[in-house]
Structure formats: C-alpha cells, structure tokens
Amino acid sequence: MREIITENSTQEAITKPALGTPQTGLRRLANALIPLFTLSIAVISILVALVAITRNDMEGYPVPLLVAICLVLDFLFLDVYRQHQRWDFQLLIVSGLSFIFLLILRALPEFVTGLQLNAVFHRSVFSTIFLLAVGLPSMVSALYYLLNATPLAEDISRYPVILIPVVVVIGLYLLLIWQLVSQGLKVVDWSVLIKPYYNIILPEKYYIQGDWPAWRTVEQVSIGFRNHILGTGLLIILTSLMSMPIGVGAGLYLSEYGDGWFGNTLRFMIKSLRAISLLILGLAAFNLANIANNTPLEWMFRGTWFTGWETLSSSGGSYLTASIILSILIIPMITQVTEEGCRSLPPELREGSLALGVSEETTLRRIVAPWAMPNIITGWLLACAEVAGSVAVLMFIARRGDYGVGVFKQVTSLAYLIFDIYYGEKNFKQLMQPYQFQAGLLLLIITLTLGALAILTKNWLAKRFRGM
C-alpha cells in the first residue's frame, strides 16, 4: 500500500505542474501583449523617423503612427494599473505629446519657411523630430513593463536612449560614405590622377611668311587633380616638419617638468589653441598673406605663379603660410598625446633607471621617449589625416594649382578642390563637376589609410617598445 500511495503521489506531483504550465504561459502572454504591441509601434516609429531623415516620400506614415502611439500608450496606462496597481502618468504625458504633435503635423504645409530663416524645410524634418520625441520614451516604457517592471528591467529599458543616437550617427556616416563610394566609382577616370588641372593663357611664338617672328596667346586646358594630390602631400610634409618638434618637445616638457605654475599656464595655452575655431585660423592665414603684401617677404607668404612672361605674386597664400597656420591646429594634439604617453610609463621603470645611476636626461631619451613613441606616431598620423581634410583653413587663401606645386607657390589641396568645384566659377565647375565624387573618394581613401596606419603602427610600436 505504501508503495502504491507513494507512486500515486509522485504521479500527481508530476501531473499538476504539467497541467499548470500552459495556463501560466498564456497568462504571461496576455500580460505582455499590450507592452509588446506598444514596443512594436515605437520601434516602427523610430525606424520610419530614421528613414525620413534622407527621404521626403514618407509622409503617409507619421500621422497614423502618432495616432497609434497615442492609443497604445493609453491602453498601456490602464494595463499598468491592472497589473501593478499604480498609475504611470508619464505614459499619459507622452500620449498627450503625440496628440499635440499630430495636430501640428496636420496643420503644417509641405514646405515650411519664415521666422527669419533663409531656408525652406520639408515637413519630413518635423515628422522625424516628432516621431523620435515620442518613439524613444514609448520604447523605454514598453521595455520596462514587458520585463515585469523590475530594477533590472529599468536598467535594460534605458539602453535604447544611449544606443539609438549612436546607431543614428554611425548609420548616417555609413550612408554618406556609401553614397560617396558608389557615386565615385561610377566616374572613376585614372587619367585625371596623373594630369594637372590648368586653364591658362600662354605666349606662343610663330612665324609670318616663314621668317618674321611674332607672338600670340594660346589658351591651354587640362583636366585633372595631380597638383591637388601633390599639394595635399606637401601640406602634410611641411606641417609635420613644423609641428612635430614643437609638439613633441612641449609634451616631453609638460610630462617631466610641467607641474609648476609655468607648466600649468603652458598646458592651458596649448589646450586653448585646440579650441580655436577653424574659420578664425583661416582668417589668420588670410591676414598673414595680406600683411606680407608689398614687402620683401611677399614671395614667401603670398606665393608666386609664372605667367609665361614673368613671375607674379598670387592673390592667395603659399604652402608655407598654410602650413604655419595648420601647425597651430595640430600642435595641441601632438603635445597632448606625447604627454599622455610619457605619463603612462610605469614608475618602476623610471625609478629603476634612476636607481642604477642613469641621469634624468638619459632616462628621458632612452626610456621615457621610446615608451611614448606609440602615442607620438599615432597622434602624428591622425594629425596628418586632419591636415589632409582641412578646408576651412585653406578656404581664404587656396587656389586651383594651375601653376604647379612648391613651397612658395599658391596653395591647393584635394579638400579645397571639392569645395571649389561646388562654389567655384562657372567654367571651372563645368570642367571639373564630373570628377567631384572621385576627388572625394580619393580624399576618403587617404584619410582612412592614415587612420588604419595609426592603429597598426601603434600596435607594432607597443610590442617593440613596451613588450605588449
């Protein structure tokens, strides 16, 4: 009898959970239905808002989605009280905002202007803002209640607020890069890489009736951006030669002797240089070139060009002028990475070197500087990428590179070429417009290559000098 009773009890214990499990699952599904539906509407709203950033044909979706968000948040408000016995008035606030945004969107025309704005905005701009403004809090609330409103659920539900802006920025960058690559590959012409651009009038000697010499002017046109590529490289070289000794020297000084008032003042001044607007630096380059006008240094800072008959001063600035101003831009970066690299040296290595009787100068040269080398080279390569892509500094002094590349010639670069194709003269735009995306693609390749070299070089130097 005992065996039978025990066996029957075991069978009942096994049978009861089996019968109760589907009921519990259905109940959980019913409780999660409204939060899950709210989450779906919120995700769809956010996706539509992100797509509407780049397209104007999504106007059929924002109004229904705002209506849906308004309704599901009201249902979620009641469902929260049913399950948790409390009122979440934040849901009603977001629902009210959805209704207000709905009314505003219905009242807006397709194109909006006015309010002293010199621009015309499509209605999709406001649709994107409204959908993101109510979609994000709706997603957070839906996730919170979908995960049973626990403290862990509160932490997890906040992740979209952090991740979505990051995803949006990365997505926009990828979209722009993809558009640049796709448009650039369509018009790739390798011949323009080896040909310079010029549209100049040169003297030509010819003979009348066989013996009488005479001169005439001939217009010569060539389409290409060889000079812009060489100019970008020359800018990188000159700027590096000026900024590396100053930046590395300042970084070493601040790391070793920069704890006093003078070091703190110098550190503040260097950081302030980094905060200067690029347009201010461009104006500084323009003023430097203008100050040298009609002085013995005019050929050095303004640049020169050869007309075919004589050498004249350019109307812009030289590569030397541009490099001086660009050095102001990247010296703070090199100084900072050098100081951080020196300060990352383990104190045991420094103390061991000094304990062995090695002087501070030798320790600095043989231990501290090699240890900071990965930071220095990485900072330098990233600074080179910034120099290659800088256009604001060159905007006031650069020209088209018609007359070659040299330290004292008028400055030009790939970045300025892209700017000039869009804002330049009509004849220049007609000639170079088909190659604008190719120039942008080439500049992208240069900057990405420098960035990749920075990462690879840092890893290689870290293994060599730090044993990592």
MARGU-680238 format. One line per field, with one value per residue (C-alpha): x, y, z; residue number from 0; residue in one letter; chain. Coordinates in pm, 1 decimal. Layout:
<pados>
xx <- c(X|...)
yy <- c(Y|...)
zz <- c(Z|...)
i <- c(NUM|...)
aa <- c(A|...)
ch <- c(A|...)
</pados>
This chain:
<pados>
xx <- c(0.0|276.9|439.2|110.6|36.8|386.5|368.9|30.0|158.2|455.8|231.6|9.3|312.6|435.2|94.8|-3.8|284.4|231.6|-130.4|-43.3|237.6|21.1|-204.8|92.7|236.3|-95.3|-130.9|218.4|148.6|-173.4|4.0|282.8|50.6|-7.8|356.7|473.9|233.3|345.0|708.0|636.3|465.8|751.0|1018.2|833.3|800.6|1172.1|1262.0|1029.1|1181.5|1533.4|1434.3|1258.8|1590.3|1705.4|1373.0|1072.5|827.4|740.3|459.4|190.6|331.2|392.7|26.9|-102.1|196.2|133.6|-230.4|-119.5|130.4|-134.0|-380.4|-140.6|3.1|-348.2|-407.9|-70.0|-159.8|-469.8|-285.5|-13.9|-277.0|-437.9|-111.6|85.3|-188.1|-34.7|-79.5|208.3|124.5|438.8|254.7|-29.2|218.7|381.6|37.1|-65.0|252.2|173.3|-169.3|-22.0|241.7|-33.8|-229.4|83.1|180.3|-166.5|-156.4|189.5|222.3|450.6|724.8|787.6|973.3|969.8|1075.2|1366.3|1522.2|1687.6|1586.9|1294.5|1222.4|1023.6|756.3|954.8|1203.2|929.6|795.2|1136.2|1163.3|810.8|838.9|1172.8|1042.9|756.3|901.5|1201.4|1011.6|742.4|1005.3|1164.7|831.3|723.1|1050.6|1025.8|679.5|748.9|1028.8|790.7|896.2|1190.1|1501.5|1694.6|1421.3|1462.4|1833.5|1778.8|1496.8|1732.8|1975.4|1788.6|1828.5|2205.8|2233.0|1990.4|2171.3|2498.1|2338.7|2186.7|2521.6|2706.2|2428.8|2444.4|2821.1|2791.9|2518.4|2731.7|3035.6|2831.5|2691.7|3040.7|3185.4|2901.0|2899.7|3279.6|3319.0|3077.0|3302.6|3647.7|3895.6|4253.0|4394.9|4284.9|4510.3|4825.3|4721.1|4724.0|4440.0|4514.1|4324.3|4584.1|4685.9|5049.7|5255.7|5336.3|5592.3|5507.4|5644.9|5484.5|5574.9|5842.7|6095.7|5911.8|5872.7|5561.1|5387.7|5031.7|4842.8|4710.0|4464.7|4567.9|4322.6|4390.4|4150.5|4295.3|4395.7|4756.4|4860.2|4588.3|4716.4|5076.9|4965.1|4794.0|5112.3|5327.4|5095.1|5127.2|5508.5|5554.9|5304.7|5467.8|5814.7|5688.8|5460.4|5638.4|5944.9|5731.6|5454.4|5679.8|5911.9|5620.4|5472.7|5802.5|5849.4|5497.0|5528.9|5864.8|5870.8|5518.2|5380.8|5454.9|5268.3|5455.2|5369.1|5004.1|4993.5|5157.4|4916.6|4619.6|4750.3|4801.8|4450.3|4315.3|4481.1|4283.5|3959.7|4016.0|3760.1|3887.0|3739.5|3946.2|4256.5|4152.3|4123.1|4462.9|4613.3|4443.3|4577.9|4928.8|4928.5|4789.5|5039.6|5322.9|5181.9|5420.7|5701.3|6025.7|5855.8|5565.3|5702.5|5732.8|5388.9|5162.9|5300.9|5402.3|5298.3|5455.9|5251.3|5480.2|5645.4|5713.5|5669.7|5392.5|5264.6|4949.3|4622.6|4608.0|4871.9|5160.7|5204.2|5433.7|5158.3|4904.7|5146.7|5220.7|4851.0|4776.3|5060.9|4868.9|4580.3|4769.6|5043.1|4798.7|4705.5|5066.7|5150.9|4863.2|4932.2|5304.5|5235.4|4986.7|5233.2|5512.5|5287.9|5174.0|5527.4|5520.7|5700.0|5904.3|6090.8|6176.0|6278.6|6486.3|6672.0|6749.4|6847.7|7110.9|7272.8|7137.8|7085.2|6740.3|6831.5|6940.2|6630.0|6417.5|6595.0|6633.6|6321.8|6053.5|6063.9|6060.6|5772.9|5573.5|5662.6|5335.1|5133.5|5352.1|5336.8|4963.2|4892.1|5107.5|4927.1|4585.7|4704.3|4812.9|4463.2|4320.4|4556.4|4459.3|4088.7|4107.8|3936.5|3828.7|4189.0|4259.7|3929.2|4054.2|4398.3|4390.0|4368.2|4338.9|4701.0|4717.6|5086.4|5239.2|5325.9|5604.0|5675.0|5636.2|5364.2|4995.3|4845.8|4584.9|4465.9|4211.5|3980.3|3983.4|3923.0|3597.0|3493.2|3592.6|3401.6|3083.9|3140.2|3388.2|3349.4|3113.0|3378.5|3573.4|3258.9|3165.3|3507.3|3552.1|3196.2|3202.7|3505.5|3383.8|3286.8|3609.6|3808.0|3600.7|3657.6|4032.7|4038.1|3839.4|4092.4|4381.2|4224.6|4113.4|4459.1|4622.1|4377.0|4445.4|4820.1|4780.3|4617.0|4861.2|5165.4|5054.2|5017.8|5356.8|5539.1|5368.0|5506.5|5851.1|5897.9|5658.0|5654.1|5272.5)
yy <- c(0.0|244.4|183.9|243.1|564.6|692.3|611.6|781.3|1091.7|1109.2|1084.5|1367.5|1586.1|1534.6|1583.1|1909.9|2128.0|1987.4|2099.8|2439.3|2532.8|2619.8|2832.7|3026.1|3072.1|3200.3|3437.0|3575.7|3615.3|3802.8|4034.2|4102.0|4159.6|4535.4|4620.9|4410.3|4585.8|4925.7|4826.7|4725.8|5056.7|5251.1|5060.3|5112.7|5484.8|5517.8|5329.8|5548.5|5858.2|5742.9|5670.3|6007.9|6180.6|6106.5|6078.5|6304.4|6036.6|5902.5|6148.6|5878.5|5715.2|5973.8|6067.2|5706.6|5621.5|5918.0|5809.6|5454.4|5570.0|5786.4|5495.4|5220.7|5440.5|5494.6|5120.0|5063.1|5319.1|5115.0|4785.3|4904.3|4982.1|4640.8|4453.4|4673.6|4870.6|5210.2|5495.5|5584.5|5939.6|5960.7|5745.2|5997.5|6283.3|6110.1|6023.3|6388.6|6495.3|6250.4|6408.4|6761.7|6660.1|6502.9|6829.7|7030.9|6792.6|6805.5|7185.2|7219.0|7273.7|7051.9|7315.5|7546.8|7878.3|8210.3|8302.4|8496.9|8171.0|8185.3|7827.7|7604.8|7294.1|6995.2|6860.8|6537.9|6727.1|6785.4|6432.7|6292.9|6510.0|6428.9|6052.9|6034.3|6254.6|6016.2|5692.5|5676.5|5721.0|5483.6|5219.3|5267.6|5235.2|4934.7|4752.8|4833.0|4682.5|4399.0|4288.2|4296.8|4640.0|4512.9|4717.5|4519.9|4597.4|4967.6|4949.7|4748.6|4974.1|5275.9|5117.5|5239.9|5601.4|5552.8|5316.5|5471.2|5810.4|5621.6|5397.6|5701.0|5881.9|5570.3|5496.1|5848.2|5823.7|5487.5|5623.0|5921.9|5702.1|5457.6|5739.7|5880.8|5541.7|5447.3|5783.6|5797.0|5450.4|5538.4|5814.1|5672.9|5802.9|5709.4|5961.3|6258.0|6135.3|6193.1|6509.2|6855.4|7098.4|7422.1|7667.4|7927.3|8155.5|8119.7|8301.7|8114.4|8211.0|8170.8|8294.7|8510.2|8426.8|8191.5|8437.4|8706.5|8604.6|8705.9|8620.5|8522.5|8391.7|8037.9|7900.9|7564.7|7347.1|7027.3|6838.7|6652.5|6687.8|6577.6|6912.1|6883.4|6539.7|6659.3|6972.6|6762.8|6563.6|6877.3|7028.4|6715.0|6718.3|7089.1|7088.6|6780.7|6936.4|7244.4|7085.6|6763.9|6919.4|7176.7|6935.2|6652.4|6890.6|7058.0|6720.0|6595.3|6917.3|6908.7|6544.2|6587.9|6946.3|7079.2|7055.3|7416.4|7735.9|7780.0|7427.2|7473.4|7801.5|7642.4|7348.4|7586.4|7785.1|7470.2|7346.8|7689.3|7663.1|7345.5|7528.0|7799.1|7795.8|7676.7|7983.4|8202.4|8013.5|8064.2|8438.2|8431.3|8273.5|8536.8|8819.2|8673.3|8668.8|9023.5|9164.0|9034.0|9214.5|9471.0|9364.6|9173.5|8862.1|8876.2|8594.9|8374.1|8412.8|8501.7|8255.6|8309.9|8199.1|8223.6|8385.9|8275.0|8614.7|8692.7|8566.8|8740.6|8728.8|8521.8|8655.2|8391.4|8237.0|7994.3|7642.2|7786.7|8016.3|7734.0|7501.0|7758.9|7800.5|7428.1|7367.2|7573.9|7332.7|7007.5|7107.0|7075.4|6722.7|6607.2|6772.9|6603.5|6252.3|6291.7|6398.7|6115.8|5863.9|5981.3|5981.0|5625.4|5497.6|5270.1|5447.0|5130.9|5169.1|5531.5|5464.9|5161.7|5366.4|5644.1|5388.9|5249.1|5592.5|5692.1|6066.6|6217.5|6323.1|5970.9|5823.7|6063.3|5977.1|5601.1|5502.9|5771.3|5880.3|5522.8|5435.6|5732.4|5657.6|5468.2|5768.1|6013.6|5832.9|5764.5|6129.3|6241.3|6016.9|6129.2|6489.4|6423.9|6298.1|6618.4|6830.1|6640.9|6700.3|7056.6|7304.8|7585.1|7696.6|7698.4|7846.1|8207.0|8158.2|7848.2|7848.4|7583.1|7484.6|7590.2|7674.0|7378.9|7279.3|7422.0|7560.0|7917.7|7859.5|7927.8|7656.7|7399.0|7057.8|6786.4|6916.7|7263.3|7114.0|6956.9|7290.6|7483.8|7252.5|7337.0|7709.4|7796.8|7979.0|7853.8|7741.0|7556.8|7382.6|7270.3|7117.3|6950.4|6871.3|6511.7|6433.2|6579.2|6244.1|6085.5|6356.3|6297.4|5922.6|5974.7|6203.8|5943.9|5675.5|5897.0|5974.6|5614.9|5488.6|5727.2|5618.2|5249.9|5316.1|5489.6|5180.5|4931.9|5142.9|5188.7|4813.1|4743.9|5011.0|4899.9|4547.9|4681.8|4943.6|4823.8|4449.9|4448.0)
zz <- c(0.0|83.4|-247.9|-428.4|-236.2|-291.8|-656.2|-692.1|-506.5|-737.7|-1039.8|-909.0|-836.0|-1187.4|-1343.9|-1169.3|-1296.2|-1640.3|-1630.6|-1479.9|-1719.6|-2024.0|-1807.1|-1668.5|-2018.9|-2154.6|-1862.6|-1915.4|-2285.2|-2209.8|-1964.6|-2215.5|-2510.1|-2467.4|-2375.9|-2670.8|-2906.5|-2771.8|-2823.1|-3182.9|-3263.0|-3100.7|-3294.8|-3622.7|-3546.3|-3478.7|-3797.2|-4004.8|-3844.8|-3933.2|-4292.3|-4316.9|-4246.6|-4601.5|-4787.1|-4843.3|-4958.0|-4610.2|-4539.1|-4536.6|-4221.1|-3942.8|-3880.8|-3843.8|-3625.9|-3395.7|-3365.4|-3288.4|-3023.3|-2859.2|-2837.9|-2727.9|-2453.0|-2317.1|-2318.9|-2155.3|-1887.1|-1794.2|-1822.7|-1583.7|-1322.2|-1374.9|-1325.8|-1083.9|-904.2|-975.4|-1220.3|-1452.7|-1557.8|-1773.1|-2024.4|-2037.4|-2086.2|-2384.0|-2518.7|-2491.4|-2671.2|-2950.4|-2989.4|-2993.3|-3248.7|-3455.9|-3466.5|-3551.6|-3829.0|-3979.1|-3979.7|-4135.4|-4511.5|-4714.0|-4717.0|-4420.9|-4426.3|-4242.3|-3886.7|-4040.5|-4162.0|-4500.1|-4578.2|-4672.8|-4465.1|-4579.5|-4346.1|-4308.2|-4086.6|-3829.3|-3876.2|-3786.2|-3473.6|-3356.0|-3409.7|-3228.4|-2944.9|-2864.7|-3003.0|-2770.7|-2439.2|-2563.9|-2635.5|-2293.4|-2110.4|-2315.5|-2246.4|-1877.3|-1836.6|-2077.4|-1841.4|-1538.9|-1409.9|-1206.2|-1116.4|-1377.7|-1631.3|-1553.6|-1638.3|-1956.8|-2077.2|-2074.2|-2322.3|-2634.8|-2519.7|-2534.7|-2830.4|-3078.6|-3110.5|-3159.5|-3421.2|-3594.6|-3616.8|-3735.2|-3983.4|-4127.3|-4162.1|-4336.2|-4562.0|-4661.3|-4717.2|-4925.5|-5137.4|-5186.6|-5279.9|-5514.4|-5690.6|-5706.4|-5856.9|-6135.8|-6269.6|-6199.8|-6455.6|-6376.1|-6622.5|-6409.5|-6128.7|-6331.9|-6515.2|-6356.5|-6388.8|-6566.3|-6777.9|-6863.9|-7147.5|-7252.3|-7515.2|-7832.7|-8091.9|-8456.8|-8789.5|-9053.2|-9411.6|-9294.2|-9146.5|-8948.9|-8580.9|-8390.3|-8064.3|-7988.4|-7683.6|-7672.9|-7417.8|-7278.4|-7081.2|-6888.3|-6658.8|-6361.0|-5999.0|-5987.4|-5839.0|-5575.3|-5472.9|-5462.2|-5278.8|-5011.9|-4964.3|-4948.5|-4687.3|-4474.9|-4501.1|-4426.7|-4140.6|-3988.2|-4006.9|-3823.1|-3565.7|-3465.2|-3295.2|-3113.3|-3017.2|-2902.8|-2718.3|-2540.1|-2447.6|-2302.9|-2105.3|-1961.8|-1860.0|-1686.7|-1561.7|-1611.7|-1257.7|-1163.2|-1247.6|-1574.9|-1686.1|-1595.3|-1784.0|-2087.7|-2071.8|-2059.5|-2358.0|-2566.1|-2487.8|-2578.0|-2919.8|-2983.3|-2907.5|-3169.3|-3449.8|-3785.7|-3951.2|-3717.8|-3829.6|-4191.3|-4131.7|-3963.2|-4275.4|-4490.7|-4273.2|-4272.7|-4653.0|-4670.4|-4419.9|-4638.5|-4942.2|-5092.5|-4858.3|-4923.8|-4782.7|-5027.8|-5244.1|-4935.5|-4776.5|-5070.3|-5322.0|-5679.6|-6026.4|-6369.9|-6648.2|-6927.8|-6938.5|-6572.7|-6216.4|-6022.9|-5668.0|-5624.7|-5488.0|-5214.5|-4993.9|-5025.1|-4893.0|-4627.8|-4497.6|-4490.7|-4312.1|-4042.2|-3963.3|-3985.0|-3738.8|-3484.4|-3536.8|-3475.1|-3227.0|-2933.0|-3045.7|-3069.9|-2736.2|-2558.9|-2688.7|-2613.0|-2255.1|-2202.4|-2344.6|-2114.5|-1808.5|-1884.7|-1814.8|-1505.8|-1219.1|-1150.9|-1479.3|-1413.9|-1053.2|-1154.9|-1416.0|-1168.7|-901.9|-1138.1|-1157.8|-1500.6|-1541.7|-1594.8|-1949.0|-2043.5|-1879.3|-2077.5|-2403.4|-2360.7|-2160.0|-2146.5|-2511.5|-2656.5|-2424.3|-2555.4|-2919.4|-2999.0|-2879.8|-3069.3|-3403.2|-3370.0|-3289.4|-3580.3|-3831.5|-3709.9|-3733.3|-4093.1|-4170.8|-4023.5|-4233.4|-4549.0|-4488.1|-4362.7|-4591.5|-4356.1|-4304.4|-4679.5|-4786.5|-4783.0|-4938.6|-5162.2|-5539.9|-5809.7|-5850.2|-6213.9|-6193.4|-6013.9|-5659.3|-5444.6|-5100.3|-5222.9|-5479.8|-5426.9|-5208.7|-5308.4|-5188.0|-5257.4|-4985.7|-5140.5|-5484.7|-5364.5|-5212.7|-5524.7|-5757.4|-5569.2|-5515.5|-5789.2|-6117.0|-6381.7|-6631.3|-6365.0|-6238.9|-6588.5|-6642.8|-6303.1|-6190.6|-6323.9|-6103.9|-5776.4|-5623.9|-5746.3|-5567.5|-5253.5|-5277.6|-5313.1|-5008.4|-4812.7|-4908.7|-4793.6|-4453.7|-4391.3|-4487.0|-4241.2|-3971.4|-4037.4|-4034.2|-3698.7|-3547.0|-3698.9|-3614.3|-3255.9|-3208.8|-3369.5|-3169.0|-2847.4|-2900.0|-2979.6|-2708.7|-2440.0|-2491.8|-2515.5)
i <- c(0|1|2|3|4|5|6|7|8|9|10|11|12|13|14|15|16|17|18|19|20|21|22|23|24|25|26|27|28|29|30|31|32|33|34|35|36|37|38|39|40|41|42|43|44|45|46|47|48|49|50|51|52|53|54|55|56|57|58|59|60|61|62|63|64|65|66|67|68|69|70|71|72|73|74|75|76|77|78|79|80|81|82|83|84|85|86|87|88|89|90|91|92|93|94|95|96|97|98|99|100|101|102|103|104|105|106|107|108|109|110|111|112|113|114|115|116|117|118|119|120|121|122|123|124|125|126|127|128|129|130|131|132|133|134|135|136|137|138|139|140|141|142|143|144|145|146|147|148|149|150|151|152|153|154|155|156|157|158|159|160|161|162|163|164|165|166|167|168|169|170|171|172|173|174|175|176|177|178|179|180|181|182|183|184|185|186|187|188|189|190|191|192|193|194|195|196|197|198|199|200|201|202|203|204|205|206|207|208|209|210|211|212|213|214|215|216|217|218|219|220|221|222|223|224|225|226|227|228|229|230|231|232|233|234|235|236|237|238|239|240|241|242|243|244|245|246|247|248|249|250|251|252|253|254|255|256|257|258|259|260|261|262|263|264|265|266|267|268|269|270|271|272|273|274|275|276|277|278|279|280|281|282|283|284|285|286|287|288|289|290|291|292|293|294|295|296|297|298|299|300|301|302|303|304|305|306|307|308|309|310|311|312|313|314|315|316|317|318|319|320|321|322|323|324|325|326|327|328|329|330|331|332|333|334|335|336|337|338|339|340|341|342|343|344|345|346|347|348|349|350|351|352|353|354|355|356|357|358|359|360|361|362|363|364|365|366|367|368|369|370|371|372|373|374|375|376|377|378|379|380|381|382|383|384|385|386|387|388|389|390|391|392|393|394|395|396|397|398|399|400|401|402|403|404|405|406|407|408|409|410|411|412|413|414|415|416|417|418|419|420|421|422|423|424|425|426|427|428|429|430|431|432|433|434|435|436|437|438|439|440|441|442|443|444|445|446|447|448|449|450|451|452|453|454|455|456|457|458|459|460|461|462|463|464|465|466|467)
aa <- c(M|R|E|I|I|T|E|N|S|T|Q|E|A|I|T|K|P|A|L|G|T|P|Q|T|G|L|R|R|L|A|N|A|L|I|P|L|F|T|L|S|I|A|V|I|S|I|L|V|A|L|V|A|I|T|R|N|D|M|E|G|Y|P|V|P|L|L|V|A|I|C|L|V|L|D|F|L|F|L|D|V|Y|R|Q|H|Q|R|W|D|F|Q|L|L|I|V|S|G|L|S|F|I|F|L|L|I|L|R|A|L|P|E|F|V|T|G|L|Q|L|N|A|V|F|H|R|S|V|F|S|T|I|F|L|L|A|V|G|L|P|S|M|V|S|A|L|Y|Y|L|L|N|A|T|P|L|A|E|D|I|S|R|Y|P|V|I|L|I|P|V|V|V|V|I|G|L|Y|L|L|L|I|W|Q|L|V|S|Q|G|L|K|V|V|D|W|S|V|L|I|K|P|Y|Y|N|I|I|L|P|E|K|Y|Y|I|Q|G|D|W|P|A|W|R|T|V|E|Q|V|S|I|G|F|R|N|H|I|L|G|T|G|L|L|I|I|L|T|S|L|M|S|M|P|I|G|V|G|A|G|L|Y|L|S|E|Y|G|D|G|W|F|G|N|T|L|R|F|M|I|K|S|L|R|A|I|S|L|L|I|L|G|L|A|A|F|N|L|A|N|I|A|N|N|T|P|L|E|W|M|F|R|G|T|W|F|T|G|W|E|T|L|S|S|S|G|G|S|Y|L|T|A|S|I|I|L|S|I|L|I|I|P|M|I|T|Q|V|T|E|E|G|C|R|S|L|P|P|E|L|R|E|G|S|L|A|L|G|V|S|E|E|T|T|L|R|R|I|V|A|P|W|A|M|P|N|I|I|T|G|W|L|L|A|C|A|E|V|A|G|S|V|A|V|L|M|F|I|A|R|R|G|D|Y|G|V|G|V|F|K|Q|V|T|S|L|A|Y|L|I|F|D|I|Y|Y|G|E|K|N|F|K|Q|L|M|Q|P|Y|Q|F|Q|A|G|L|L|L|L|I|I|T|L|T|L|G|A|L|A|I|L|T|K|N|W|L|A|K|R|F|R|G|M)
ch <- c(A|A|A|A|A|A|A|A|A|A|A|A|A|A|A|A|A|A|A|A|A|A|A|A|A|A|A|A|A|A|A|A|A|A|A|A|A|A|A|A|A|A|A|A|A|A|A|A|A|A|A|A|A|A|A|A|A|A|A|A|A|A|A|A|A|A|A|A|A|A|A|A|A|A|A|A|A|A|A|A|A|A|A|A|A|A|A|A|A|A|A|A|A|A|A|A|A|A|A|A|A|A|A|A|A|A|A|A|A|A|A|A|A|A|A|A|A|A|A|A|A|A|A|A|A|A|A|A|A|A|A|A|A|A|A|A|A|A|A|A|A|A|A|A|A|A|A|A|A|A|A|A|A|A|A|A|A|A|A|A|A|A|A|A|A|A|A|A|A|A|A|A|A|A|A|A|A|A|A|A|A|A|A|A|A|A|A|A|A|A|A|A|A|A|A|A|A|A|A|A|A|A|A|A|A|A|A|A|A|A|A|A|A|A|A|A|A|A|A|A|A|A|A|A|A|A|A|A|A|A|A|A|A|A|A|A|A|A|A|A|A|A|A|A|A|A|A|A|A|A|A|A|A|A|A|A|A|A|A|A|A|A|A|A|A|A|A|A|A|A|A|A|A|A|A|A|A|A|A|A|A|A|A|A|A|A|A|A|A|A|A|A|A|A|A|A|A|A|A|A|A|A|A|A|A|A|A|A|A|A|A|A|A|A|A|A|A|A|A|A|A|A|A|A|A|A|A|A|A|A|A|A|A|A|A|A|A|A|A|A|A|A|A|A|A|A|A|A|A|A|A|A|A|A|A|A|A|A|A|A|A|A|A|A|A|A|A|A|A|A|A|A|A|A|A|A|A|A|A|A|A|A|A|A|A|A|A|A|A|A|A|A|A|A|A|A|A|A|A|A|A|A|A|A|A|A|A|A|A|A|A|A|A|A|A|A|A|A|A|A|A|A|A|A|A|A|A|A|A|A|A|A|A|A|A|A|A|A|A|A|A|A|A|A|A|A|A|A|A|A|A|A|A|A|A|A|A|A|A|A|A|A|A|A|A|A|A|A)
</pados>
